[in-house]
């Protein structure tokens, strides 16, 4: 019998795939939501990248309902996203639009799925960004989108947000994750300051079990130094 049911939004990305693998190893039913399938998941909900926000939300909701068959979710982990640089001089709207689609659309759809399918006391994790706590002049679109995710987290933690009773909503605020792509593009970086994917998968697993949970609405900075990661609540 499965330990519980979890949805990973962004289940084909580096962190998402790591989470799918980790929860499967711990005998969870795992659903993946992404642009392509993750063969390791128990269920796959493929998002149409060309659909608008409203259509994506409707399709994901419908497919989640079909997969759950009346059961509820213990957790939804949204680790979908991406990065784009750039200031206001060129392509600001283009970059901001891309970041909004990757981070804000996925976070908002995750919230709607949570409002409809999370158990009382369930967990919703979104992905913000540590730099977006301040100005991001070299990556304005990215900073705008991640700041919106932070605001969404605070809103969802408030009364009458639509989420089930005693739900926990938090955002993780990574600096740099230890992913294959980051290692490819930053070969000379100090990886002892990068947060391992396994650390996050284990952290999410603890939170799903009600262990060491931060306060509702927390923004959780992940500060890694000398290959040790500390959680700093904002």
Secondary structure, DSSP 8 states (H G I E B T S, - for coil): --S-EEEEETTTSHHHHHHHHHHHHTT-EEEEEESS--TTSSEEEE--TTS-HHHHHHHHHHHHHHHHTT--EEEEEE-------B-SSSSHHHHHHHHIIIIIIHHHHHHHHHHHHEEEEEEEEEE--GGGGS--TTBHHHHHHHHHHHHHHHHHTSTTSSS-TT-EEEEEE-S-B--HHHHHH-TTS-GGGSB-HHHHHHHHHHHHTTSS---TT-EEEEEEETTEEEEEE-
